[in-house]
């Protein structure tokens, strides 16, 4: 496994363009979060905003780039024919699959941690100037605050689970554009459909099933009783989506020709 992991890390750095995309995801996440923090104001106590979630808004944008990067780590091998070399060198296909998932997860966890810390630091610097002050009921953002720490750690895990979901889908379909389309539809289509549904119960169920809506509940630090799903339960829903995709991808990788 050690040599297989090293090979997958080498391919991740040099072969698929995933690392530049992850850097782009980091920059987009921080820039979007900072821009959101700079535009939202809280003029008086009880303004109803969640400063932690506002600061982490960039995750909604950055996740798309993370998904594309994860997809390309798989589909580039198929498009170039490198998959035959990989499976010749590592005949145990699940070993190769596990090594790739591990390398991608490690890269995304690292990038995600940097992105989340930077966005929270930006929010801590920007939000007080927009009315998020102790006088209005908001202390400075700090990881010493349990809800903030949970939102930060959950956001990093969220990005890692998005990467694994994308990896599983890409392994199942083997074609880049198709895999990217499926993943982005799963992420962004559920919330759109939920918004246009008139039945409140159906709308709530769609939000509870949506990989993005459910998963991002982990970022909330206020009004938790009004969420469609609890923070950790929502992340569990995303984990179930990711596990299903990985199982499907691993099964098909083992069952069919490369």
Helices and strands as residue ranges (DSSP letters): H 2-14, H 18-39, H 51-55, H 59-80, H 82-89, H 93-126, G 127-130, G 134-136, H 146-173, H 176-196, H 200-209, H 211-215, G 216-219, G 224-226, H 231-255
